[in-house]
Amino acid sequence: MALALDRQGGSGGRKPVVAKASPPYANRTVILVCVLAFVLHLPPESFAFVPAYFFGTVELAGPLPTAALWRGLFGHVLIHGDLTHLVSNMAVLWLLGDVVEREAGHLRYLVLFLAGMVAAALTEGLMAVDRMAPLIGASGAICALMGAFLWMRPCAGLLARALPRRLVQGAILVFSLLNTAMMLVPLKAESPLAEVGWGAHAGGLGAGLLLGALLVRNGRGRPRTAP
């Protein structure tokens, strides 16, 4: 949201007026598509990202020049394992995605989200012990929005206030540290935590931090005034 200066009153004084922000159409569309994919029960085997298709295995050459590879690379964000998985991801996406889109703009939000999903899939694929294990869920792409948000100071809404913004940024930093610990500490195969795509989270965060820094450097994602 930008600040515009408008002339008001007969004395010619200048008074700051907050310009109305454009609704976060892109983020709301992503949420809607993810929910519809869950309701329609899109087949995970068709949209999950299988690292072996890109990196290959001892028995399988990669990357495979097939539609399944590219469909999984971009489509894995649509698939969620259960309702808890979907609701938790969409709640964070609604909270942060709206803010990031309003600050960065529709196109740059989409670039962030797409870069996050690709970085998440490839990082998880590089780290995967079993490259035939499929990756699903939007959390990697959402982590890219988290990384970008760390650079931002929203101009409006709840997160424009210092305390809520710092609480959210602190939660993101704590999550990042826990995610790093989960990557460094070997997990037992039978542990539920072993099924989480920690590498995907790290890849998304890294992409968001890099692109978020560029957005701030170019004057987006921070308070700004127009003459």
C-alpha positions as CSV (number, residue, x, y, z in Angstrom):
1,M,0.0,0.0,0.0
2,A,1.4,3.4,-1.0
3,L,1.0,6.7,0.8
4,A,-0.3,9.5,-1.5
5,L,-0.2,13.2,-0.5
6,D,-3.5,15.0,-1.3
7,R,-4.2,18.8,-1.1
8,Q,-7.2,19.5,1.2
9,G,-8.6,22.7,2.7
10,G,-8.4,26.3,1.5
11,S,-5.1,26.9,3.2
12,G,-3.3,24.6,0.7
13,G,-2.1,22.3,3.4
14,R,-0.9,18.9,2.5
15,K,-2.4,15.9,4.3
16,P,-1.2,12.2,3.8
17,V,-4.0,10.0,2.5
18,V,-3.6,6.2,2.4
19,A,-4.2,4.8,-1.0
20,K,-6.5,1.8,-1.2
21,A,-4.6,-1.4,-1.8
22,S,-5.5,-3.8,-4.6
23,P,-7.1,-7.0,-3.3
24,P,-4.8,-10.1,-3.2
25,Y,-6.4,-11.8,-6.1
26,A,-3.5,-14.1,-6.9
27,N,-3.2,-15.4,-3.3
28,R,-6.9,-16.0,-2.9
29,T,-6.9,-17.9,-6.3
30,V,-4.1,-20.1,-5.1
31,I,-6.0,-20.9,-1.9
32,L,-9.2,-21.6,-3.9
33,V,-7.4,-23.9,-6.3
34,C,-5.8,-25.9,-3.5
35,V,-9.1,-26.3,-1.7
36,L,-10.8,-27.4,-4.9
37,A,-8.0,-29.9,-5.6
38,F,-8.6,-31.4,-2.2
39,V,-12.4,-31.5,-2.6
40,L,-12.1,-33.1,-6.0
41,H,-9.6,-35.7,-4.8
42,L,-7.0,-35.1,-7.5
43,P,-4.8,-38.2,-7.7
44,P,-1.5,-37.7,-5.8
45,E,0.3,-40.1,-8.2
46,S,-0.4,-37.6,-11.0
47,F,0.6,-34.4,-9.3
48,A,3.2,-35.3,-6.7
49,F,6.8,-34.5,-7.4
50,V,9.0,-37.6,-7.6
51,P,12.7,-36.7,-7.2
52,A,13.8,-39.7,-9.2
53,Y,12.0,-38.4,-12.3
54,F,14.3,-35.3,-12.2
55,F,17.5,-36.5,-10.6
56,G,17.4,-40.2,-11.6
57,T,18.5,-43.2,-9.6
58,V,20.9,-46.1,-10.1
59,E,18.3,-47.9,-12.3
60,L,16.6,-44.8,-13.8
61,A,18.1,-42.0,-15.8
62,G,17.0,-38.5,-15.2
63,P,15.6,-36.0,-15.9
64,L,12.8,-37.9,-17.7
65,P,11.4,-35.9,-20.7
66,T,7.8,-36.6,-19.7
67,A,4.8,-34.6,-18.7
68,A,4.8,-36.3,-15.3
69,L,8.1,-34.6,-14.3
70,W,6.8,-31.1,-15.0
71,R,3.3,-31.7,-13.8
72,G,4.8,-32.8,-10.5
73,L,7.3,-30.0,-10.3
74,F,4.5,-27.4,-10.3
75,G,1.5,-29.5,-9.3
76,H,2.7,-30.9,-6.0
77,V,1.5,-27.8,-4.2
78,L,-2.1,-28.8,-5.0
79,I,-2.0,-32.1,-3.2
80,H,-2.5,-32.4,0.6
81,G,-2.5,-35.6,2.6
82,D,-5.4,-34.8,4.9
83,L,-7.7,-32.0,6.1
84,T,-5.2,-31.0,8.8
85,H,-2.4,-30.7,6.3
86,L,-4.6,-28.6,4.0
87,V,-6.1,-26.3,6.7
88,S,-2.7,-25.6,8.4
89,N,-1.1,-24.7,5.0
90,M,-4.0,-22.6,3.8
91,A,-4.2,-20.7,7.2
92,V,-0.5,-19.6,6.9
93,L,-0.9,-18.9,3.2
94,W,-3.9,-16.7,3.9
95,L,-2.1,-14.8,6.7
96,L,1.2,-14.2,4.9
97,G,0.2,-14.5,1.2
98,D,-2.2,-11.6,1.4
99,V,0.4,-9.3,3.0
100,V,3.2,-10.3,0.6
101,E,1.0,-9.8,-2.5
102,R,-0.2,-6.4,-1.3
103,E,3.3,-5.3,-0.7
104,A,5.1,-6.9,-3.6
105,G,2.3,-6.8,-6.2
106,H,0.4,-9.5,-8.0
107,L,3.2,-10.5,-10.5
108,R,6.0,-10.5,-8.0
109,Y,3.9,-12.5,-5.6
110,L,3.4,-15.2,-8.3
111,V,7.2,-15.1,-9.1
112,L,7.9,-15.7,-5.4
113,F,5.4,-18.5,-5.1
114,L,6.6,-20.2,-8.3
115,A,10.2,-19.9,-7.4
116,G,9.4,-21.3,-3.9
117,M,7.7,-24.3,-5.2
118,V,10.5,-25.2,-7.7
119,A,13.3,-24.5,-5.1
120,A,11.4,-26.6,-2.5
121,A,11.0,-29.6,-4.9
122,L,14.6,-29.5,-6.1
123,T,16.1,-29.1,-2.6
124,E,14.0,-31.9,-1.2
125,G,14.9,-34.1,-4.2
126,L,18.6,-33.4,-3.7
127,M,18.4,-34.4,0.0
128,A,16.0,-37.3,-0.3
129,V,17.3,-40.7,0.8
130,D,14.5,-42.4,-1.2
131,R,14.2,-40.5,-4.4
132,M,11.0,-42.5,-5.3
133,A,9.2,-41.0,-2.3
134,P,6.7,-38.4,-3.6
135,L,6.6,-34.8,-2.4
136,I,3.2,-33.1,-1.9
137,G,1.9,-30.0,-0.2
138,A,2.2,-26.2,-0.6
139,S,4.4,-25.7,2.5
140,G,7.6,-25.3,0.5
141,A,6.1,-22.5,-1.6
142,I,4.6,-20.9,1.5
143,C,8.1,-20.9,3.1
144,A,9.2,-18.7,0.2
145,L,6.6,-16.2,1.3
146,M,7.9,-16.5,4.8
147,G,11.4,-15.6,3.7
148,A,10.2,-12.6,1.7
149,F,8.1,-11.4,4.6
150,L,11.2,-11.1,6.8
151,W,12.3,-8.2,4.7
152,M,8.9,-6.4,4.6
153,R,7.3,-3.7,6.7
154,P,3.6,-3.7,5.7
155,C,1.9,-0.4,5.5
156,A,-1.6,-1.5,6.5
157,G,-3.4,-4.2,8.4
158,L,-2.6,-6.0,11.7
159,L,1.0,-6.8,10.6
160,A,1.7,-3.2,10.0
161,R,1.9,-2.8,13.7
162,A,5.4,-3.4,15.1
163,L,4.5,-6.0,17.8
164,P,2.4,-8.4,15.6
165,R,4.9,-8.1,12.8
166,R,7.8,-8.9,15.1
167,L,5.9,-11.8,16.6
168,V,5.3,-13.3,13.2
169,Q,8.9,-12.7,12.1
170,G,10.1,-14.3,15.3
171,A,7.9,-17.3,14.7
172,I,9.4,-17.7,11.2
173,L,12.9,-17.5,12.6
174,V,12.1,-20.1,15.3
175,F,10.5,-22.3,12.6
176,S,13.7,-21.9,10.5
177,L,15.9,-23.0,13.3
178,L,13.7,-26.0,14.1
179,N,13.7,-27.0,10.5
180,T,17.5,-26.8,10.3
181,A,17.7,-29.0,13.4
182,M,15.4,-31.6,11.8
183,M,17.6,-31.6,8.7
184,L,20.8,-32.1,10.7
185,V,19.5,-34.7,13.2
186,P,18.9,-38.1,11.7
187,L,15.3,-39.2,12.2
188,K,14.1,-42.7,12.6
189,A,12.2,-44.0,9.6
190,E,9.2,-44.8,11.8
191,S,9.0,-41.3,13.2
192,P,6.1,-39.2,11.8
193,L,8.6,-36.3,11.5
194,A,10.5,-38.3,9.0
195,E,7.6,-37.8,6.5
196,V,7.9,-34.0,6.6
197,G,9.7,-32.3,3.7
198,W,12.3,-30.4,5.8
199,G,14.4,-30.0,2.7
200,A,11.5,-28.5,0.8
201,H,11.0,-26.0,3.6
202,A,14.6,-25.0,3.5
203,G,14.6,-24.6,-0.2
204,G,11.5,-22.4,-0.2
205,L,12.9,-20.2,2.7
206,G,16.1,-19.7,0.8
207,A,14.4,-18.7,-2.4
208,G,12.1,-16.3,-0.5
209,L,15.0,-14.7,1.4
210,L,16.9,-14.1,-1.9
211,L,14.0,-12.8,-3.9
212,G,12.6,-10.8,-0.9
213,A,15.9,-8.9,-0.6
214,L,15.7,-8.0,-4.3
215,L,12.1,-6.7,-3.8
216,V,13.2,-4.5,-0.9
217,R,16.2,-3.2,-2.8
218,N,14.0,-2.3,-5.7
219,G,11.7,-0.3,-3.4
220,R,8.9,-2.9,-3.1
221,G,7.8,-4.4,0.2
222,R,8.5,-1.4,2.4
223,P,6.6,1.8,3.3
224,R,6.9,4.3,0.4
225,T,5.5,7.7,-0.3
226,A,4.4,9.3,-3.6
227,P,4.6,13.1,-4.1
